[in-house]
Amino acid sequence: MAIKSSAQEQAAANNKYYRATGFSTIKAFFGNYFNFTGRSSRSEYWWVILFGAILSIVAMIGFIVAVVGSAIGLDPDTMSPAKIFGHMGIGLVIFLLLVILVALVLLVPSLALLIRRYRDAGIPWWIYLVQLLINASTNFMPKDSTVASLLSWAVSLSILILTLLPSKPLPNLPADDTGTRSDLDSRIDPNVFAAPTTSVAPQ
């Protein structure tokens, strides 16, 4: 899979990887490390989410295998989480350090990608800031608060919905030889963007 956009579209989107798919989205992810001003299509966003989910699952399976392996040599009658993790020793420390390091490396480009996806869907970037503030406010509520749970779910659902929205037409993009804008989704009728015609009243 590759980048499904023209040079004009990439310039208009301020993203030379605009509409990337498949493994090209990994290159787009790191190539736009500090790009908070461009736009990213749904494919560019959700392919990265997919790869991130796969990486998380692999890391979790590896951690579970390591924990089970450490528990095998312990006495079942005196086994406890503290003893299991203590038996893992330096391996657990290295694993946790790697997780923290990866999270820090991916933090900035992940935030940039989300902001670009919002902008591509026509959503102002500050909407995400509002969502973060709402989510942070739940930390000051009781842990068993129903309101806190509802707010957290609402924020997560709103982020999901906004990142699923289709791309808005790119600005300052000329029409092709057929008079059709090349940045439009194939399901969109290009005539809706045509200038209205003025009718002449009969004499």
N, C-alpha and C positions, 0 to 999 in steps of 0.2 A: 504494500500500500504506500501511497505517496501523498504529495501536497496537491490538492485539487483546486488551485487558484492561479490566476494569471498575475503577471507582474503589476498590472494596474490595480488589481484587487489587493495585493499585498501592500502596495504603497498606500492605498486608501485606508487599509486596516492597520497601518503602522506595525505590520507583523509579516516578516518574510516567510513564515510557516503557516500562514492563514489557511484554514480548512485542511490541515494535515490529518492523516489517518494512520492507523496501525503503529508500527514502530517509529514512524516519522514523528509522532507526537512526543516521543522521549527526547529527540533532538530539539523539537520545538519548545519543550518544557525548560530545558537548560539553556537553550539559545535565547530565550526571553526572560532570563533570570531576574532582571530588574525592570522589565517592561511593564509599567503600570498605566501606560497611556494608550496602548494599542487595543486591538480586539481579537478575541479567540472564538472560533466557531464551536458548536456543540460537539462535533467529532473530536476536535483537538482537546476539549475539556474531558469528555467522558472516556476516551481511550486512556488518558493519564489516570483517571480514577480507577479504571479497570486494572491497569498495571500496578497501581498502589495497593489495591485490594489483594491481588495475587501475591505481592511481596509481603504483605502483612500476614496472610495465611501461611506462607512458607516459613516466616519467622516464628509464628506461633507454634507450628508443628515442630520445628527444631527445638523450641524451648520446652515443649511438652516431652519430647523424646529425651532431652537432657535431664529433666526432672525425674522421669520414670527410671532412667538409667542410674541416677544417683540414689534413688530409693531402693533399688534392688539389693544393694549390699547392707542395708540397715535392718535392725531388729524390728519386726512388725509390731511387737508389743509396746515399744517405746518410740515409735515413729511419730514425728511431728513436722509441720512445715519448716520450723526453725532448724531442725536437724537436717532435713533434706537440703535446704538452701545452704546450710553450713557445710554439708558434705560436698556441694558443688564447688565451693572454694573460689579460686581465682577465675574459674570459667564463668561463674555468674556475674562477677564484677566486669569482666571483659564484655559479656553479652549486653549488660545494662549500659555500659559506656558506648558501645556501638549503636544501640537503640537511640540514645540521647544525641549522639553525633549525627546520625542519619536524620533524625527529626529536626535538628537545627539547620542542617544543609538544605532540607526540603521546605523549610518554613517560608522563606522569602519567595521562591518561585511558585509555591502553591498559592500563596496570597495574591501574587501578581496574576496568576492564571485565573483565579476566581474573579478578580476585579475586571480583567479583560473580558471574561464571559458575560459578566453583568453589563458592561458597556456594549458588547456586541448585541445583547438582547434589548438594548435601549433602556437599561436600568442605571440610574446614577450610582456612582461608587459609594457614596455616603450611606446608601441604604444598608450596605453590609456593616458599616460602623454602628448603625442603629441596632442591627441584629446582634452584634457583639455586645453592645451595652445592655440590651435586654437579657441576653444569656448570662452576662456577668452579674446582673442584679439578682438572679436566682441563687447565687452563692450566699447572699445575705438573708435568705429566707430559711425557715426551718427545713431540715433535710426531708421530713415526711410531708412537706407542704404540697397540696394538690395544685395550687396556683403555680408553684415553681416547676412542677412536672409539666403542666400544660404549656407554660411559657417556653420551656426547653423544646418540647415537641413542636410547638408552633414555629419557633425559629428554624429548627431542622427541616420542617416541611416547607417553609417559605424558601429556604435556600435551594432545596430540591426543585421546587416549582420554577424558580427564577432561572436556574441553570438549564432547565429543559426548554425554555422559551426559544423560538426560532430566531435566527439572525435578522436584524434590521438591515434595510438596504444601505450599502456603503455610500458615503458622501463623495461628491465630485467625481463620479465614475461615468465616463461617456458610454453611450450605447454602441453596440457593435454594428456591423454592416447591415444587419437586418432590422436595426432600430430597437433591438431588445437589450436591456441592461443585463450584462453577464453576471452580476452579483446576485441576482434574484433566484430564489428557490424555484425549481422547475414546476412546482405546484401552484406558484403565484401567477395570476394573470397580469402580465406587464401593462395592460391597458389601464389598470387602476392608478398607475403613476403618470399617465399621460395628462398633458395640460388640458383643462376643460375648453371645449369649443364654444364660442359665443354664437348664439342663434340670431338670425336677422328676422326682425318682425315683418310680416307681410305688409305690403303697401296697400 
